[in-house]
Structure formats: C-alpha cells, structure tokens
Amino acid sequence: MENMSKDSINLEDIVQVIVGSSALTIPVAFSEESWQLSETLPTLNIIIILILSLLFINIYSFEGIFQGQIKHRLSHFALRTIIDYGVTFVVVFIILFALNRMPILEEPLIAFKRIILLSFPASMGGVIVDGFDKE
C-alpha cells in the first residue's frame, strides 16, 4: 500500500501541496518588496527563478518522495512535478488576486512575473509538505 501512495497522485497530495504552498506564499505575498521586485526584475531572471523552482521540486521529489527510484516511473515523476508546480501556480494566483495584486488584465507580464517570483518559495513548501507522508 505504501508503494501505491508513491505511484499515484490523489486528493490528499493536492491538498498537501495547497497547504504547503499557501504557508510560504502568504508571508511573501504581503510584502511590497516582492510586488516591486516583480516589476523591476528582468525577464531572464524570472526564467532562472522558474527553472530553479522546477529543479528544486525535482530534487526533493527524486530523493524525498521517490527515494531515487524513478527508472520505471519517469512519467509519474514528470507528472508529479507538473501537478505540484501547477497547483502552486494557481494558489499564488488566487492569493495575489485576493490581495488585489494581480494586474492580469492591465499588466499581464507583471502579473505573470509576480506569480513566478512568489511560486519559488511556495513550490518548496508545497513539495515538502507533499513529501512528509512518503518518506
């Protein structure tokens, strides 16, 4: 049964990612510095932050959730990364929207940069909480 939890993504996993990503998004989302940084940081730096987020999710998932055993589960490993980051992305969007800091219609590039910037710490929280019951 323990192996089953590693080979499937269920509602509990999604909820864990939501809780973990929310816990690290909320303090940063209330920071005016993060809003301003998303406006001034060059797009290349935002891309680097996105890559780092995905890299850290993969490293933690590889060691913490899959215990280095992904040879026959590579598609599940990739799917888990996409779902973890996707859920984090949505959580960050909702929190910023609730704070009226999501200028998606007026300044979509700033909005997108802001989501990626805040998704960096949020994705770490999400994947760590998701991995708690799998180790």
C-alpha positions in Angstrom: 0.0 0.0 0.0 2.9 2.4 0.8 4.2 1.9 -2.8 0.7 2.8 -4.1 0.9 6.3 -2.5 4.2 6.9 -4.4 2.8 5.7 -7.7 -0.4 7.8 -7.7 -1.4 11.3 -7.2 -4.5 11.7 -5.1 -6.6 14.4 -3.5 -4.5 14.2 -0.3 -1.4 15.0 -2.3 -3.1 18.0 -3.9 -4.3 19.3 -0.6 -0.8 18.9 0.9 0.6 21.0 -2.0 -2.1 23.6 -1.5 -1.4 23.9 2.3 2.4 23.9 1.9 2.4 26.4 -0.9 0.0 28.7 0.9 2.1 28.6 4.1 5.1 30.0 2.2 3.2 32.3 -0.2 1.2 34.3 2.3 4.0 36.0 4.2 5.8 36.9 0.9 2.6 37.9 -0.9 2.0 40.6 1.8 5.4 42.1 1.1 5.6 45.2 -1.0 9.2 44.4 -1.9 8.0 41.2 -3.7 5.5 43.3 -5.7 8.1 45.8 -6.7 10.7 43.1 -7.4 8.3 41.5 -9.9 8.1 44.9 -11.7 11.9 45.5 -11.9 13.4 42.1 -12.2 14.4 41.3 -15.8 12.6 38.5 -17.6 15.8 36.4 -17.8 16.0 36.4 -14.0 12.3 35.4 -13.8 13.1 32.5 -16.2 16.0 31.5 -14.0 13.7 31.5 -10.9 11.2 29.4 -12.8 13.9 26.9 -13.7 15.2 26.8 -10.1 11.7 26.2 -8.8 11.3 23.2 -11.1 14.8 22.0 -10.3 14.2 22.1 -6.6 10.8 20.3 -6.9 12.5 17.6 -8.9 15.4 17.2 -6.5 13.2 17.0 -3.5 10.7 14.6 -5.3 13.6 12.4 -6.5 15.0 12.0 -3.0 12.1 12.5 -0.7 9.1 11.1 -2.5 10.6 8.6 -4.9 13.8 7.7 -2.9 15.8 7.9 -6.1 13.7 5.1 -7.8 12.3 6.7 -10.9 13.7 4.5 -13.6 10.4 2.8 -14.3 8.3 5.7 -13.1 9.7 8.6 -15.1 6.3 9.7 -16.5 4.8 9.7 -13.0 7.8 11.7 -11.7 7.3 14.3 -14.5 3.6 14.4 -14.0 4.0 15.0 -10.3 6.4 17.9 -11.0 3.9 19.5 -13.4 1.0 19.0 -10.9 3.0 20.3 -7.9 4.1 23.4 -9.8 0.7 23.9 -11.4 -1.2 23.7 -8.1 1.4 26.1 -6.6 0.9 28.5 -9.5 -2.9 28.5 -9.0 -2.5 29.0 -5.2 -0.2 32.0 -5.8 -2.5 33.5 -8.4 -5.5 33.2 -6.0 -3.7 34.8 -3.1 -2.4 37.6 -5.2 -5.8 38.2 -6.7 -7.4 38.2 -3.2 -4.8 40.9 -2.2 -5.6 42.9 -5.4 -2.0 42.5 -6.5 -2.8 40.5 -9.7 -2.9 43.0 -12.6 -3.7 40.2 -15.1 -5.7 42.4 -17.4 -3.8 45.7 -17.1 -0.2 44.4 -16.9 -0.2 40.7 -17.8 3.7 40.4 -17.9 4.0 41.9 -14.4 1.2 39.5 -13.2 3.0 36.5 -14.7 6.4 37.6 -13.3 4.8 38.1 -9.9 3.3 34.6 -9.9 6.6 33.0 -10.9 8.5 35.0 -8.3 6.2 34.0 -5.5 5.9 30.5 -6.7 9.6 29.9 -5.9 9.2 29.7 -2.1 5.6 28.4 -2.5 6.7 25.4 -4.6 9.3 24.5 -2.0 6.7 24.5 0.8 4.2 22.6 -1.4 6.5 19.7 -2.4 8.0 19.4 1.1 4.6 19.1 2.8 3.5 16.7 0.0 6.6 14.5 0.7 6.0 14.2 4.5 4.0 11.0 4.4 6.0 9.4 1.7 9.4 9.2 3.3 
